[in-house]
Amino acid sequence: MSSTLSPARTRAALRTTARVSAESLLVLAMLAVALWILGRMWSIVWPLIVGLLLTTLTWPVTRFLRRHGWRPALAASTVTVLFLLVATGIAALIAVPVASQSGELTDGVTEGIQQLREWAAGPPLNIGDDEITRAVDSAMARVQDSVGSMVSTVATGLSTVVSGLITAVLAVFLMFFFLKDGPRFLPWLTRQLPGRLATDVPTVAARGWETLGSFVRSQALVGLIDAFFIGLGLWILGVPLVLPLAVLTFVSAFVPIVGALFAGFVAVLIALVSNGPMDALIVLAIIVVVQQLEGNVFQPIIQSRGLGLHAAVVLLAVTLGGSLAGIVGSLLAVPVAALLSVVWNYVREQLSDPPEEPENAAPHVGAAS
Protein backbone atom coordinates (compact mmCIF):
# COMPACT_ATOMS: atom_id res chain seq x y z
CA MET A 1 0.00 0.00 0.00
CA SER A 2 1.51 3.35 -1.10
CA SER A 3 2.11 6.00 1.55
CA THR A 4 0.44 9.42 1.33
CA LEU A 5 2.00 12.82 1.91
CA SER A 6 1.53 14.37 5.31
CA PRO A 7 -0.12 17.82 4.99
CA ALA A 8 1.56 19.06 8.15
CA ARG A 9 5.04 18.01 7.06
CA THR A 10 4.48 19.40 3.56
CA ARG A 11 3.43 22.80 4.93
CA ALA A 12 6.42 22.81 7.31
CA ALA A 13 8.82 21.99 4.45
CA LEU A 14 7.32 24.73 2.26
CA ARG A 15 7.52 27.28 5.07
CA THR A 16 11.15 26.34 5.73
CA THR A 17 11.98 26.57 2.01
CA ALA A 18 10.29 29.96 1.73
CA ARG A 19 12.08 31.31 4.80
CA VAL A 20 15.48 30.07 3.60
CA SER A 21 14.85 31.51 0.11
CA ALA A 22 13.86 34.90 1.52
CA GLU A 23 16.91 34.99 3.77
CA SER A 24 19.17 33.98 0.88
CA LEU A 25 17.72 36.74 -1.32
CA LEU A 26 18.28 39.24 1.48
CA VAL A 27 21.92 38.17 1.83
CA LEU A 28 22.43 38.40 -1.95
CA ALA A 29 20.87 41.88 -1.98
CA MET A 30 23.23 42.99 0.80
CA LEU A 31 26.19 41.58 -1.15
CA ALA A 32 25.07 43.42 -4.27
CA VAL A 33 24.86 46.71 -2.35
CA ALA A 34 28.29 46.10 -0.80
CA LEU A 35 29.82 45.39 -4.23
CA TRP A 36 28.18 48.52 -5.66
CA ILE A 37 29.63 50.64 -2.84
CA LEU A 38 33.00 48.97 -3.39
CA GLY A 39 32.86 49.86 -7.08
CA ARG A 40 32.07 53.49 -6.32
CA MET A 41 35.07 53.63 -3.94
CA TRP A 42 37.41 51.64 -6.20
CA SER A 43 39.83 54.54 -6.72
CA ILE A 44 40.60 54.33 -3.00
CA VAL A 45 40.12 50.61 -2.45
CA TRP A 46 42.50 49.49 -5.24
CA PRO A 47 45.58 51.38 -3.91
CA LEU A 48 44.68 50.09 -0.45
CA ILE A 49 44.66 46.49 -1.70
CA VAL A 50 47.94 46.92 -3.57
CA GLY A 51 49.49 48.55 -0.51
CA LEU A 52 48.41 45.62 1.67
CA LEU A 53 49.83 43.09 -0.78
CA LEU A 54 53.15 44.98 -0.92
CA THR A 55 53.16 45.15 2.88
CA THR A 56 52.78 41.39 3.20
CA LEU A 57 55.76 41.02 0.87
CA THR A 58 58.01 43.43 2.78
CA TRP A 59 56.79 42.87 6.34
CA PRO A 60 59.19 39.99 7.19
CA VAL A 61 62.20 42.29 6.64
CA THR A 62 60.58 45.07 8.66
CA ARG A 63 59.74 42.68 11.48
CA PHE A 64 63.35 41.46 11.54
CA LEU A 65 64.67 45.02 11.84
CA ARG A 66 62.17 45.96 14.55
CA ARG A 67 63.06 42.88 16.58
CA HIS A 68 66.70 43.97 16.47
CA GLY A 69 66.04 47.35 18.02
CA TRP A 70 65.18 49.53 15.03
CA ARG A 71 62.52 52.16 15.62
CA PRO A 72 59.30 51.60 13.61
CA ALA A 73 59.70 54.73 11.46
CA LEU A 74 63.34 53.96 10.65
CA ALA A 75 62.62 50.32 9.83
CA ALA A 76 59.65 51.22 7.62
CA SER A 77 61.62 53.94 5.82
CA THR A 78 64.57 51.64 5.21
CA VAL A 79 62.42 48.81 3.85
CA THR A 80 60.43 51.21 1.65
CA VAL A 81 63.63 52.66 0.17
CA LEU A 82 65.04 49.16 -0.37
CA PHE A 83 61.82 48.11 -2.07
CA LEU A 84 61.97 51.10 -4.42
CA LEU A 85 65.63 50.36 -5.19
CA VAL A 86 64.84 46.72 -5.95
CA ALA A 87 61.89 47.70 -8.16
CA THR A 88 64.07 50.24 -9.98
CA GLY A 89 66.82 47.65 -10.36
CA ILE A 90 64.40 45.14 -11.85
CA ALA A 91 63.19 47.75 -14.33
CA ALA A 92 66.79 48.61 -15.24
CA LEU A 93 67.64 44.92 -15.55
CA ILE A 94 64.96 44.67 -18.20
CA ALA A 95 65.43 48.04 -19.93
CA VAL A 96 69.23 48.35 -20.17
CA PRO A 97 69.96 45.09 -22.06
CA VAL A 98 66.98 45.72 -24.33
CA ALA A 99 68.20 49.23 -25.11
CA SER A 100 71.76 48.03 -25.74
CA GLN A 101 70.55 45.39 -28.19
CA SER A 102 67.73 47.41 -29.72
CA GLY A 103 69.67 47.86 -32.98
CA GLU A 104 70.17 44.13 -33.38
CA LEU A 105 66.53 43.48 -32.56
CA THR A 106 65.38 46.09 -35.09
CA ASP A 107 67.53 44.52 -37.79
CA GLY A 108 66.17 41.12 -36.82
CA VAL A 109 62.58 42.32 -37.05
CA THR A 110 63.24 43.80 -40.49
CA GLU A 111 64.91 40.60 -41.64
CA GLY A 112 62.05 38.54 -40.22
CA ILE A 113 59.49 40.58 -42.12
CA GLN A 114 61.50 40.15 -45.32
CA GLN A 115 61.66 36.40 -44.74
CA LEU A 116 57.91 36.29 -44.26
CA ARG A 117 57.41 38.16 -47.55
CA GLU A 118 59.71 35.75 -49.38
CA TRP A 119 57.93 32.78 -47.84
CA ALA A 120 54.54 34.19 -48.80
CA ALA A 121 55.75 34.77 -52.38
CA GLY A 122 56.69 31.09 -52.78
CA PRO A 123 54.53 27.99 -52.86
CA PRO A 124 51.95 27.17 -51.69
CA LEU A 125 50.71 30.75 -51.17
CA ASN A 126 52.38 32.38 -54.24
CA ILE A 127 51.49 35.87 -53.06
CA GLY A 128 53.22 38.45 -55.25
CA ASP A 129 54.60 41.85 -54.26
CA ASP A 130 51.69 43.59 -55.98
CA GLU A 131 49.17 41.76 -53.80
CA ILE A 132 51.19 42.52 -50.69
CA THR A 133 51.37 46.18 -51.68
CA ARG A 134 47.60 46.31 -52.24
CA ALA A 135 47.04 44.67 -48.85
CA VAL A 136 49.31 47.23 -47.17
CA ASP A 137 47.53 50.11 -48.96
CA SER A 138 44.16 48.71 -47.87
CA ALA A 139 45.36 48.42 -44.30
CA MET A 140 46.67 52.00 -44.38
CA ALA A 141 43.33 53.23 -45.72
CA ARG A 142 41.50 51.51 -42.88
CA VAL A 143 43.91 53.04 -40.40
CA GLN A 144 43.28 56.50 -41.82
CA ASP A 145 39.54 55.98 -41.66
CA SER A 146 39.75 55.03 -38.00
CA VAL A 147 42.08 57.79 -36.83
CA GLY A 148 39.44 59.19 -34.51
CA SER A 149 38.86 55.92 -32.71
CA MET A 150 42.62 55.35 -32.48
CA VAL A 151 43.11 58.78 -30.90
CA SER A 152 40.43 58.03 -28.33
CA THR A 153 42.02 54.64 -27.66
CA VAL A 154 45.43 56.25 -27.16
CA ALA A 155 43.88 58.84 -24.84
CA THR A 156 42.22 56.06 -22.85
CA GLY A 157 45.53 54.22 -22.68
CA LEU A 158 47.33 57.34 -21.44
CA SER A 159 44.70 57.92 -18.77
CA THR A 160 45.11 54.28 -17.73
CA VAL A 161 48.88 54.74 -17.45
CA VAL A 162 48.44 57.90 -15.39
CA SER A 163 45.91 56.14 -13.16
CA GLY A 164 48.33 53.26 -12.72
CA LEU A 165 51.14 55.62 -11.72
CA ILE A 166 48.90 57.34 -9.18
CA THR A 167 47.85 53.97 -7.80
CA ALA A 168 51.50 52.89 -7.51
CA VAL A 169 52.50 56.07 -5.66
CA LEU A 170 49.57 55.79 -3.24
CA ALA A 171 50.28 52.10 -2.70
CA VAL A 172 53.92 52.81 -1.77
CA PHE A 173 52.91 55.52 0.70
CA LEU A 174 50.28 53.23 2.22
CA MET A 175 52.86 50.44 2.43
CA PHE A 176 55.14 52.74 4.44
CA PHE A 177 52.39 53.61 6.91
CA PHE A 178 51.29 49.98 7.20
CA LEU A 179 54.86 48.92 7.93
CA LYS A 180 55.28 51.72 10.47
CA ASP A 181 51.95 51.55 12.31
CA GLY A 182 50.57 48.14 11.35
CA PRO A 183 51.17 46.37 14.69
CA ARG A 184 49.22 49.11 16.49
CA PHE A 185 46.16 48.62 14.31
CA LEU A 186 44.66 45.56 16.01
CA PRO A 187 44.93 46.98 19.57
CA TRP A 188 43.39 50.23 18.33
CA LEU A 189 40.60 48.29 16.60
CA THR A 190 39.97 46.31 19.79
CA ARG A 191 39.45 49.52 21.74
CA GLN A 192 37.03 50.93 19.16
CA LEU A 193 34.65 47.96 18.92
CA PRO A 194 32.00 47.12 21.50
CA GLY A 195 31.30 43.84 23.20
CA ARG A 196 32.13 40.61 21.46
CA LEU A 197 33.14 42.40 18.25
CA ALA A 198 36.26 43.58 20.09
CA THR A 199 37.40 39.94 20.07
CA ASP A 200 35.92 38.58 16.85
CA VAL A 201 36.98 41.27 14.36
CA PRO A 202 40.67 41.51 15.43
CA THR A 203 40.93 37.70 15.42
CA VAL A 204 39.56 37.46 11.89
CA ALA A 205 41.77 40.37 10.79
CA ALA A 206 44.89 38.67 12.16
CA ARG A 207 44.05 35.40 10.41
CA GLY A 208 43.30 37.29 7.20
CA TRP A 209 46.69 39.01 7.40
CA GLU A 210 48.42 35.63 7.64
CA THR A 211 46.38 34.43 4.67
CA LEU A 212 47.41 37.40 2.51
CA GLY A 213 51.05 36.78 3.39
CA SER A 214 50.71 33.14 2.32
CA PHE A 215 49.15 34.22 -0.97
CA VAL A 216 51.92 36.68 -1.85
CA ARG A 217 54.68 34.23 -0.93
CA SER A 218 53.07 31.42 -2.92
CA GLN A 219 52.57 33.68 -5.94
CA ALA A 220 56.23 34.74 -5.76
CA LEU A 221 57.28 31.08 -5.63
CA VAL A 222 55.15 30.25 -8.66
CA GLY A 223 56.65 33.18 -10.57
CA LEU A 224 60.15 32.04 -9.60
CA ILE A 225 59.43 28.54 -10.95
CA ASP A 226 58.13 29.98 -14.23
CA ALA A 227 61.11 32.29 -14.61
CA PHE A 228 63.59 29.49 -13.89
CA PHE A 229 62.23 26.95 -16.37
CA ILE A 230 61.49 29.44 -19.16
CA GLY A 231 64.84 31.17 -18.65
CA LEU A 232 66.59 27.78 -18.72
CA GLY A 233 64.91 26.93 -22.02
CA LEU A 234 65.88 30.28 -23.53
CA TRP A 235 69.48 29.88 -22.34
CA ILE A 236 69.77 26.39 -23.85
CA LEU A 237 68.46 27.67 -27.19
CA GLY A 238 70.84 30.64 -27.14
CA VAL A 239 68.10 33.29 -27.22
CA PRO A 240 69.43 36.76 -26.30
CA LEU A 241 68.18 38.80 -23.35
CA VAL A 242 67.68 35.67 -21.21
CA LEU A 243 67.98 37.49 -17.86
CA PRO A 244 65.57 40.34 -18.73
CA LEU A 245 63.06 37.82 -20.10
CA ALA A 246 63.32 35.70 -16.95
CA VAL A 247 62.80 38.78 -14.76
CA LEU A 248 59.86 39.85 -16.91
CA THR A 249 58.34 36.37 -16.54
CA PHE A 250 58.71 36.54 -12.74
CA VAL A 251 57.16 40.00 -12.47
CA SER A 252 54.31 39.17 -14.87
CA ALA A 253 53.36 36.15 -12.74
CA PHE A 254 51.69 38.58 -10.33
CA VAL A 255 49.28 39.62 -13.12
CA PRO A 256 47.36 36.48 -14.09
CA ILE A 257 46.54 35.64 -17.71
CA VAL A 258 47.63 38.89 -19.39
CA GLY A 259 51.03 38.90 -17.67
CA ALA A 260 51.85 35.39 -18.86
CA LEU A 261 50.61 36.15 -22.38
CA PHE A 262 52.67 39.33 -22.57
CA ALA A 263 55.87 37.73 -21.28
CA GLY A 264 55.41 34.74 -23.60
CA PHE A 265 54.78 36.97 -26.61
CA VAL A 266 57.95 38.97 -25.94
CA ALA A 267 60.04 35.80 -25.56
CA VAL A 268 58.69 34.24 -28.77
CA LEU A 269 59.17 37.49 -30.70
CA ILE A 270 62.79 37.84 -29.60
CA ALA A 271 63.46 34.17 -30.42
CA LEU A 272 61.90 34.69 -33.86
CA VAL A 273 63.95 37.73 -34.82
CA SER A 274 67.21 36.41 -33.38
CA ASN A 275 67.20 32.63 -33.87
CA GLY A 276 64.61 31.99 -36.53
CA PRO A 277 61.17 30.37 -36.80
CA MET A 278 62.21 26.92 -35.56
CA ASP A 279 63.62 28.18 -32.24
CA ALA A 280 60.61 30.49 -31.89
CA LEU A 281 58.29 27.48 -32.15
CA ILE A 282 60.39 25.62 -29.57
CA VAL A 283 60.23 28.63 -27.23
CA LEU A 284 56.45 28.77 -27.74
CA ALA A 285 56.19 25.07 -26.88
CA ILE A 286 58.31 25.56 -23.74
CA ILE A 287 56.16 28.48 -22.59
CA VAL A 288 52.92 26.59 -23.23
CA VAL A 289 54.16 23.55 -21.29
CA VAL A 290 55.43 25.64 -18.36
CA GLN A 291 52.24 27.70 -18.23
CA GLN A 292 50.09 24.57 -18.29
CA LEU A 293 52.13 23.04 -15.48
CA GLU A 294 51.94 26.30 -13.54
CA GLY A 295 48.20 26.77 -13.99
CA ASN A 296 47.16 23.17 -13.42
CA VAL A 297 49.85 21.76 -11.11
CA PHE A 298 52.22 24.19 -9.39
CA GLN A 299 49.89 27.09 -8.60
CA PRO A 300 46.94 25.03 -7.27
CA ILE A 301 49.21 22.81 -5.17
CA ILE A 302 51.33 25.64 -3.73
CA GLN A 303 48.41 27.98 -3.10
CA SER A 304 46.17 25.25 -1.73
CA ARG A 305 48.84 24.31 0.82
CA GLY A 306 49.64 27.90 1.74
CA LEU A 307 46.04 29.10 1.90
CA GLY A 308 44.25 26.00 3.15
CA LEU A 309 42.15 25.78 -0.04
CA HIS A 310 41.60 22.75 -2.20
CA ALA A 311 43.25 22.92 -5.62
CA ALA A 312 39.85 22.72 -7.33
CA VAL A 313 38.64 25.72 -5.31
CA VAL A 314 41.66 27.72 -6.47
CA LEU A 315 40.99 26.89 -10.12
CA LEU A 316 37.27 27.71 -9.85
CA ALA A 317 38.00 30.96 -7.97
CA VAL A 318 40.42 32.17 -10.67
CA THR A 319 37.94 31.26 -13.42
CA LEU A 320 35.05 33.00 -11.68
CA GLY A 321 37.10 36.09 -10.81
CA GLY A 322 38.33 36.45 -14.39
CA SER A 323 34.82 36.13 -15.81
CA LEU A 324 33.43 38.72 -13.37
CA ALA A 325 36.18 41.34 -13.23
CA GLY A 326 38.84 40.48 -15.81
CA ILE A 327 42.48 40.80 -14.82
CA VAL A 328 41.78 42.38 -11.45
CA GLY A 329 39.26 39.65 -10.68
CA SER A 330 41.78 36.95 -11.55
CA LEU A 331 44.40 38.63 -9.37
CA LEU A 332 42.11 38.99 -6.35
CA ALA A 333 40.11 35.78 -6.75
CA VAL A 334 42.40 33.52 -4.73
CA PRO A 335 43.03 35.87 -1.76
CA VAL A 336 39.33 36.76 -1.61
CA ALA A 337 38.40 33.07 -1.59
CA ALA A 338 40.97 32.46 1.15
CA LEU A 339 39.64 35.38 3.22
CA LEU A 340 36.09 34.07 2.85
CA SER A 341 37.35 30.70 4.02
CA VAL A 342 38.92 32.36 7.07
CA VAL A 343 35.65 34.09 7.95
CA TRP A 344 33.63 30.93 7.36
CA ASN A 345 35.92 28.79 9.52
CA TYR A 346 35.83 31.33 12.33
CA VAL A 347 32.03 31.57 12.20
CA ARG A 348 31.80 27.78 12.30
CA GLU A 349 34.09 27.72 15.32
CA GLN A 350 31.86 30.20 17.14
CA LEU A 351 28.59 28.47 16.19
CA SER A 352 29.72 24.93 16.88
CA ASP A 353 28.78 23.23 20.10
CA PRO A 354 31.62 22.50 22.47
CA PRO A 355 32.79 18.90 22.39
CA GLU A 356 30.89 16.70 24.75
CA GLU A 357 32.66 15.59 27.82
CA PRO A 358 33.24 11.84 27.85
CA GLU A 359 31.13 9.96 30.30
CA ASN A 360 32.79 9.02 33.51
CA ALA A 361 34.52 5.76 32.99
CA ALA A 362 34.01 2.91 35.38
CA PRO A 363 36.37 3.09 38.34
CA HIS A 364 39.57 1.22 37.76
CA VAL A 365 39.76 -1.90 39.85
CA GLY A 366 43.06 -1.92 41.56
CA ALA A 367 45.03 -5.02 42.25
CA ALA A 368 45.13 -4.37 45.95
CA SER A 369 42.00 -4.70 48.00
C-alpha positions as CSV (number, residue, x, y, z in Angstrom):
1,M,0.0,0.0,0.0
2,S,1.5,3.3,-1.1
3,S,2.1,6.0,1.5
4,T,0.4,9.4,1.3
5,L,2.0,12.8,1.9
6,S,1.5,14.4,5.3
7,P,-0.1,17.8,5.0
8,A,1.6,19.1,8.2
9,R,5.0,18.0,7.1
10,T,4.5,19.4,3.6
11,R,3.4,22.8,4.9
12,A,6.4,22.8,7.3
13,A,8.8,22.0,4.4
14,L,7.3,24.7,2.3
15,R,7.5,27.3,5.1
16,T,11.1,26.3,5.7
17,T,12.0,26.6,2.0
18,A,10.3,30.0,1.7
19,R,12.1,31.3,4.8
20,V,15.5,30.1,3.6
21,S,14.9,31.5,0.1
22,A,13.9,34.9,1.5
23,E,16.9,35.0,3.8
24,S,19.2,34.0,0.9
25,L,17.7,36.7,-1.3
26,L,18.3,39.2,1.5
27,V,21.9,38.2,1.8
28,L,22.4,38.4,-2.0
29,A,20.9,41.9,-2.0
30,M,23.2,43.0,0.8
31,L,26.2,41.6,-1.1
32,A,25.1,43.4,-4.3
33,V,24.9,46.7,-2.4
34,A,28.3,46.1,-0.8
35,L,29.8,45.4,-4.2
36,W,28.2,48.5,-5.7
37,I,29.6,50.6,-2.8
38,L,33.0,49.0,-3.4
39,G,32.9,49.9,-7.1
40,R,32.1,53.5,-6.3
41,M,35.1,53.6,-3.9
42,W,37.4,51.6,-6.2
43,S,39.8,54.5,-6.7
44,I,40.6,54.3,-3.0
45,V,40.1,50.6,-2.5
46,W,42.5,49.5,-5.2
47,P,45.6,51.4,-3.9
48,L,44.7,50.1,-0.4
49,I,44.7,46.5,-1.7
50,V,47.9,46.9,-3.6
51,G,49.5,48.5,-0.5
52,L,48.4,45.6,1.7
53,L,49.8,43.1,-0.8
54,L,53.1,45.0,-0.9
55,T,53.2,45.2,2.9
56,T,52.8,41.4,3.2
57,L,55.8,41.0,0.9
58,T,58.0,43.4,2.8
59,W,56.8,42.9,6.3
60,P,59.2,40.0,7.2
61,V,62.2,42.3,6.6
62,T,60.6,45.1,8.7
63,R,59.7,42.7,11.5
64,F,63.3,41.5,11.5
65,L,64.7,45.0,11.8
66,R,62.2,46.0,14.6
67,R,63.1,42.9,16.6
68,H,66.7,44.0,16.5
69,G,66.0,47.4,18.0
70,W,65.2,49.5,15.0
71,R,62.5,52.2,15.6
72,P,59.3,51.6,13.6
73,A,59.7,54.7,11.5
74,L,63.3,54.0,10.7
75,A,62.6,50.3,9.8
76,A,59.7,51.2,7.6
77,S,61.6,53.9,5.8
78,T,64.6,51.6,5.2
79,V,62.4,48.8,3.9
80,T,60.4,51.2,1.7
81,V,63.6,52.7,0.2
82,L,65.0,49.2,-0.4
83,F,61.8,48.1,-2.1
84,L,62.0,51.1,-4.4
85,L,65.6,50.4,-5.2
86,V,64.8,46.7,-6.0
87,A,61.9,47.7,-8.2
88,T,64.1,50.2,-10.0
89,G,66.8,47.7,-10.4
90,I,64.4,45.1,-11.8
91,A,63.2,47.8,-14.3
92,A,66.8,48.6,-15.2
93,L,67.6,44.9,-15.5
94,I,65.0,44.7,-18.2
95,A,65.4,48.0,-19.9
96,V,69.2,48.3,-20.2
97,P,70.0,45.1,-22.1
98,V,67.0,45.7,-24.3
99,A,68.2,49.2,-25.1
100,S,71.8,48.0,-25.7
101,Q,70.5,45.4,-28.2
102,S,67.7,47.4,-29.7
103,G,69.7,47.9,-33.0
104,E,70.2,44.1,-33.4
105,L,66.5,43.5,-32.6
106,T,65.4,46.1,-35.1
107,D,67.5,44.5,-37.8
108,G,66.2,41.1,-36.8
109,V,62.6,42.3,-37.0
110,T,63.2,43.8,-40.5
111,E,64.9,40.6,-41.6
112,G,62.1,38.5,-40.2
113,I,59.5,40.6,-42.1
114,Q,61.5,40.2,-45.3
115,Q,61.7,36.4,-44.7
116,L,57.9,36.3,-44.3
117,R,57.4,38.2,-47.6
118,E,59.7,35.8,-49.4
119,W,57.9,32.8,-47.8
120,A,54.5,34.2,-48.8
121,A,55.8,34.8,-52.4
122,G,56.7,31.1,-52.8
123,P,54.5,28.0,-52.9
124,P,51.9,27.2,-51.7
125,L,50.7,30.8,-51.2
126,N,52.4,32.4,-54.2
127,I,51.5,35.9,-53.1
128,G,53.2,38.5,-55.3
129,D,54.6,41.9,-54.3
130,D,51.7,43.6,-56.0
131,E,49.2,41.8,-53.8
132,I,51.2,42.5,-50.7
133,T,51.4,46.2,-51.7
134,R,47.6,46.3,-52.2
135,A,47.0,44.7,-48.9
136,V,49.3,47.2,-47.2
137,D,47.5,50.1,-49.0
138,S,44.2,48.7,-47.9
139,A,45.4,48.4,-44.3
140,M,46.7,52.0,-44.4
141,A,43.3,53.2,-45.7
142,R,41.5,51.5,-42.9
143,V,43.9,53.0,-40.4
144,Q,43.3,56.5,-41.8
145,D,39.5,56.0,-41.7
146,S,39.7,55.0,-38.0
147,V,42.1,57.8,-36.8
148,G,39.4,59.2,-34.5
149,S,38.9,55.9,-32.7
150,M,42.6,55.4,-32.5
151,V,43.1,58.8,-30.9
152,S,40.4,58.0,-28.3
153,T,42.0,54.6,-27.7
154,V,45.4,56.3,-27.2
155,A,43.9,58.8,-24.8
156,T,42.2,56.1,-22.9
157,G,45.5,54.2,-22.7
158,L,47.3,57.3,-21.4
159,S,44.7,57.9,-18.8
160,T,45.1,54.3,-17.7
161,V,48.9,54.7,-17.4
162,V,48.4,57.9,-15.4
163,S,45.9,56.1,-13.2
164,G,48.3,53.3,-12.7
165,L,51.1,55.6,-11.7
166,I,48.9,57.3,-9.2
167,T,47.9,54.0,-7.8
168,A,51.5,52.9,-7.5
169,V,52.5,56.1,-5.7
170,L,49.6,55.8,-3.2
171,A,50.3,52.1,-2.7
172,V,53.9,52.8,-1.8
173,F,52.9,55.5,0.7
174,L,50.3,53.2,2.2
175,M,52.9,50.4,2.4
176,F,55.1,52.7,4.4
177,F,52.4,53.6,6.9
178,F,51.3,50.0,7.2
179,L,54.9,48.9,7.9
180,K,55.3,51.7,10.5
181,D,52.0,51.6,12.3
182,G,50.6,48.1,11.3
183,P,51.2,46.4,14.7
184,R,49.2,49.1,16.5
185,F,46.2,48.6,14.3
186,L,44.7,45.6,16.0
187,P,44.9,47.0,19.6
188,W,43.4,50.2,18.3
189,L,40.6,48.3,16.6
190,T,40.0,46.3,19.8
191,R,39.5,49.5,21.7
192,Q,37.0,50.9,19.2
193,L,34.7,48.0,18.9
194,P,32.0,47.1,21.5
195,G,31.3,43.8,23.2
196,R,32.1,40.6,21.5
197,L,33.1,42.4,18.3
198,A,36.3,43.6,20.1
199,T,37.4,39.9,20.1
200,D,35.9,38.6,16.8
201,V,37.0,41.3,14.4
202,P,40.7,41.5,15.4
203,T,40.9,37.7,15.4
204,V,39.6,37.5,11.9
205,A,41.8,40.4,10.8
206,A,44.9,38.7,12.2
207,R,44.1,35.4,10.4
208,G,43.3,37.3,7.2
209,W,46.7,39.0,7.4
210,E,48.4,35.6,7.6
211,T,46.4,34.4,4.7
212,L,47.4,37.4,2.5
213,G,51.0,36.8,3.4
214,S,50.7,33.1,2.3
215,F,49.1,34.2,-1.0
216,V,51.9,36.7,-1.9
217,R,54.7,34.2,-0.9
218,S,53.1,31.4,-2.9
219,Q,52.6,33.7,-5.9
220,A,56.2,34.7,-5.8
221,L,57.3,31.1,-5.6
222,V,55.1,30.2,-8.7
223,G,56.7,33.2,-10.6
224,L,60.1,32.0,-9.6
225,I,59.4,28.5,-10.9
226,D,58.1,30.0,-14.2
227,A,61.1,32.3,-14.6
228,F,63.6,29.5,-13.9
229,F,62.2,27.0,-16.4
230,I,61.5,29.4,-19.2
231,G,64.8,31.2,-18.7
232,L,66.6,27.8,-18.7
233,G,64.9,26.9,-22.0
234,L,65.9,30.3,-23.5
235,W,69.5,29.9,-22.3
236,I,69.8,26.4,-23.9
237,L,68.5,27.7,-27.2
238,G,70.8,30.6,-27.1
239,V,68.1,33.3,-27.2
240,P,69.4,36.8,-26.3
241,L,68.2,38.8,-23.4
242,V,67.7,35.7,-21.2
243,L,68.0,37.5,-17.9
244,P,65.6,40.3,-18.7
245,L,63.1,37.8,-20.1
246,A,63.3,35.7,-16.9
247,V,62.8,38.8,-14.8
248,L,59.9,39.9,-16.9
249,T,58.3,36.4,-16.5
250,F,58.7,36.5,-12.7
251,V,57.2,40.0,-12.5
252,S,54.3,39.2,-14.9
253,A,53.4,36.1,-12.7
254,F,51.7,38.6,-10.3
255,V,49.3,39.6,-13.1
256,P,47.4,36.5,-14.1
257,I,46.5,35.6,-17.7
258,V,47.6,38.9,-19.4
259,G,51.0,38.9,-17.7
260,A,51.9,35.4,-18.9
261,L,50.6,36.1,-22.4
262,F,52.7,39.3,-22.6
263,A,55.9,37.7,-21.3
264,G,55.4,34.7,-23.6
265,F,54.8,37.0,-26.6
266,V,58.0,39.0,-25.9
267,A,60.0,35.8,-25.6
268,V,58.7,34.2,-28.8
269,L,59.2,37.5,-30.7
270,I,62.8,37.8,-29.6
271,A,63.5,34.2,-30.4
272,L,61.9,34.7,-33.9
273,V,63.9,37.7,-34.8
274,S,67.2,36.4,-33.4
275,N,67.2,32.6,-33.9
276,G,64.6,32.0,-36.5
277,P,61.2,30.4,-36.8
278,M,62.2,26.9,-35.6
279,D,63.6,28.2,-32.2
280,A,60.6,30.5,-31.9
281,L,58.3,27.5,-32.2
282,I,60.4,25.6,-29.6
283,V,60.2,28.6,-27.2
284,L,56.5,28.8,-27.7
285,A,56.2,25.1,-26.9
286,I,58.3,25.6,-23.7
287,I,56.2,28.5,-22.6
288,V,52.9,26.6,-23.2
289,V,54.2,23.5,-21.3
290,V,55.4,25.6,-18.4
291,Q,52.2,27.7,-18.2
292,Q,50.1,24.6,-18.3
293,L,52.1,23.0,-15.5
294,E,51.9,26.3,-13.5
295,G,48.2,26.8,-14.0
296,N,47.2,23.2,-13.4
297,V,49.8,21.8,-11.1
298,F,52.2,24.2,-9.4
299,Q,49.9,27.1,-8.6
300,P,46.9,25.0,-7.3
301,I,49.2,22.8,-5.2
302,I,51.3,25.6,-3.7
303,Q,48.4,28.0,-3.1
304,S,46.2,25.2,-1.7
305,R,48.8,24.3,0.8
306,G,49.6,27.9,1.7
307,L,46.0,29.1,1.9
308,G,44.3,26.0,3.1
309,L,42.1,25.8,0.0
310,H,41.6,22.8,-2.2
311,A,43.3,22.9,-5.6
312,A,39.8,22.7,-7.3
313,V,38.6,25.7,-5.3
314,V,41.7,27.7,-6.5
315,L,41.0,26.9,-10.1
316,L,37.3,27.7,-9.8
317,A,38.0,31.0,-8.0
318,V,40.4,32.2,-10.7
319,T,37.9,31.3,-13.4
320,L,35.0,33.0,-11.7
321,G,37.1,36.1,-10.8
322,G,38.3,36.4,-14.4
323,S,34.8,36.1,-15.8
324,L,33.4,38.7,-13.4
325,A,36.2,41.3,-13.2
326,G,38.8,40.5,-15.8
327,I,42.5,40.8,-14.8
328,V,41.8,42.4,-11.4
329,G,39.3,39.7,-10.7
330,S,41.8,36.9,-11.5
331,L,44.4,38.6,-9.4
332,L,42.1,39.0,-6.4
333,A,40.1,35.8,-6.7
334,V,42.4,33.5,-4.7
335,P,43.0,35.9,-1.8
336,V,39.3,36.8,-1.6
337,A,38.4,33.1,-1.6
338,A,41.0,32.5,1.1
339,L,39.6,35.4,3.2
340,L,36.1,34.1,2.8
341,S,37.4,30.7,4.0
342,V,38.9,32.4,7.1
343,V,35.7,34.1,8.0
344,W,33.6,30.9,7.4
345,N,35.9,28.8,9.5
346,Y,35.8,31.3,12.3
347,V,32.0,31.6,12.2
348,R,31.8,27.8,12.3
349,E,34.1,27.7,15.3
350,Q,31.9,30.2,17.1
351,L,28.6,28.5,16.2
352,S,29.7,24.9,16.9
353,D,28.8,23.2,20.1
354,P,31.6,22.5,22.5
355,P,32.8,18.9,22.4
356,E,30.9,16.7,24.7
357,E,32.7,15.6,27.8
358,P,33.2,11.8,27.9
359,E,31.1,10.0,30.3
360,N,32.8,9.0,33.5
361,A,34.5,5.8,33.0
362,A,34.0,2.9,35.4
363,P,36.4,3.1,38.3
364,H,39.6,1.2,37.8
365,V,39.8,-1.9,39.9
366,G,43.1,-1.9,41.6
367,A,45.0,-5.0,42.3
368,A,45.1,-4.4,46.0
369,S,42.0,-4.7,48.0
